Amino acid sequence: MKADCWSWACCAIELFCGLPPWEGERMAVIMQKVLVGKRKPEVPRAVPQPMAEGLRKCFSRCAHHPPPAPKPTLATRPLSRRVFW
């Protein structure tokens, strides 16, 4: 569950900024940052505040309290029904 929340949050960040967290870094460097340095991906400023808070919770390291799934907000609902494909 914890890895799923972490990866979901990374995917959401990529959707907002067009690039995955730590874009351009080698996998070994990313692993060093996350596992040894205990670093978390930064949440872009463009992410609406309610969703940003949910994303930050997904990066929690507390093993006893898994992060809750983010609650749907206006930021996660479809923008319009009048979108033409």
N, C-alpha and C positions, 0 to 999 in steps of 0.2 A: 504494500500500500504506500509506504513512504517513498519508494523509488518512483512509483507511478505519479504521485503528486509532484515530485521534483521534476520529472520529465514533462509532465503536463504544463507546469509553469514555464519551463524553458521553451516549449513549443509556443505558448501564448506570447512570450516575450518576442520570439522570432516573428510572429504574426504582426505585432505592433511596430517593430522597427525594421523588419525585412532581413535581418541577419540574426543568426543564433548567438547566444551568449558566448563570449570569448572568440568571436570570429577571427580566423587567421592564426590562432594559436595551435600549436601541435598538441596532439592528444596527451602526450606525456606531461606537458606543461599544465594543461587543464587539470589532469589528475593530481598533480602536485598542489595546485592551488586549492582544489576542493578537499582532497583527503588529508593533506598535511597542513596546509595553510588555513583550513576551515573557512575558505572564502565562499561567498554566495554570489550568484549572478546579480547584477544591478538591474533594478526595474526602471525602464525608461520613464522620463517625465511625462511623455505623451499618454501614458496609461492612466485612465480615469482613477481617481483616488480609491473608490470602493474596491475596484479590481486590483489595484496595486497592493492594497492591504492583504487581500486574499492570496496574491502571488507570493508576497513576503512570508506569509504563514506556511506556504508550501515548501519553503526552504528551511523550515525548522529542523534542528538537529536533535531535538528531544526524543529519545527512543520510547519513552513511556507514554507520550501523548502524541499520537500521529496527527498530522495537520488535518483539519476538516476540509472537506471539499468546498470550494468557494460557492457562495450563494449566488444565484442568478441576479444580476442587476441590469439596469438599462444598458450597461456596457457590454453585456453578454447576450442580449436579446437581438433578434433580427432588426436591422435598421428601418426597413420599410417593406411593406407588402407590394409596393409599386415598382420594385426592381425588375427590369426586363433583362433576360439573359440573351 
